């Protein structure tokens, strides 16, 4: 087990995990990270209006681990404000922003380390990776691209992971090899690695977003400052999306600001600048 | 014998089972009915909680937001006309004017046209014919039709757009939707009526009224009278930036009203009881009085109404009968209108309605009503008799119109100013629109 220690091989990495109740799910994310991830500086658990019972369960589960710090942010849900608050508490050079419904699997050991190494490059901003649904073979996220006549979408979402990484993959379905590193417009906020100075340098997440869109916006803003978003290929985390939070209607506000932001990353003549082979296919998903 | 007994026993058993199952079924139906009646069944039980979005947007679906999405690759900026619906029932009144305005603007800027339907799905059939009839050289097949009427509180509606698209709206709820979009140009708000008066005091009236209070639109009023009314209401932004045009609805080019001298005179009621500002019932009362008090003699007149289907003919106290022609097709309406001596087209709104101008333009005498700043329509035509908003005044107006001779009505055509050419009537307005389009909006 690679629990955070004082040994010299640990990464100067602060993991920030927001949660609302779901103590069990959250601890699964924490434990998987500790079991299969790198040695790290700290884990910051950010409670957003959790019930006393669930919060207590988290405290009990982490009581013997001083590097796991619990903070409460008991304001109405705004993902951006929540994460900015969490990042303020972080002391590490690097940040791993992580949803509490994720899980690192043993076959992906070393993935976080590679993401951090990538993020250390001065020309790199946010770093993401493949996410699979809970079944372990359906892609939830292979990076983010900007879809003409659409919004920001997850590359290969809903497709079979095993087919996407096969040596003889069908390139008409999987034009990009997600076992390799790829420059992208953005990666999902569910799992993002970034140097804290870079995050803070662009003002953190834009709090005008409420629920979603702020993660992609952050990538686009960093891209514009010359710090490119990268997708690190090979390995994956599970993302049991929708288990972490009840359905909340996305307010118009987020669509408005997303459009404003995405237009900054979008090329009207090409579509998505980094993955044109996808965006030129109108019906491709 | 034994076999017969077995059969009887079997049948009795089956009968028993059927009876039992029927009894269970009826008991369930009874139980379910009782629960429904008591309001305890899950299907009718009041929900204890719902989201803000579900409550608001289920009650007022017109304002379900329109989420901007990225444009198609390579697509140029377009003129985007936003209308509640483009049904194949035909393009009349405000929608027709909006179509003409948008098409003329698109022509002027050499931009493609798209039409966005926000409330009801129509297939746009007849668009080509409509454009041709109005001298618009736009290939209807090149017009992009978009339907976003299916959006609900839980179904997002997306509109792919460019920030530099030029939007045109006419209905208040479309103004509200478009006002929220991230645009680099102000959108054009065709103010063709004062829409808060469509509603009783309440949410809808306030929502409609508030759309006049922003500064993100280019106000284009349909008629100077409409502009004056908005100014009178204290909308300073509209006062300072408002443009207007006079609608080219003259029908004179298609022929004058016929001379019915010596024959039964023809009276027409613009009969739309479902459009309250047309004052259908007051008009009926006024007609009843005009034909009862000796003003008009029933035997000398034929009375018609049109504008709404499924209305019965109406028998007045004098015995005169108003025959309903229902909703007429455009060609039928134009032919019919030339037979009319007197048209009764009340309008409890700040602008002259199109039937008033259309009938006056061909030499019919027209009775319509005043409203706040609309006191006098003689600048359009002396064939228009405008009355106060009362049964007595409308009755007097009918009598006055009926007394106008055919010669007088035809003579009045010489001084009629009702526009007959959209290019001419829109030229100045479109120039003003261009100037305001050049003032780019700044994003915050």
Interface residues (C-beta under 8 A of the other chain):
Chain A: X146 X147 X148 X149 X150 X151 X249 X250 X252 X255 X256 X259 X260 X262 X263 X266 X268 X269 X270 X271 X279 X280
Chain B: X51 X53 X54 X65 X67 X68 X69 X70 X71 X72 X73 X74 X75 X153 X154 X156 X158 X160 X162 X163 X180 X181 X182 X443
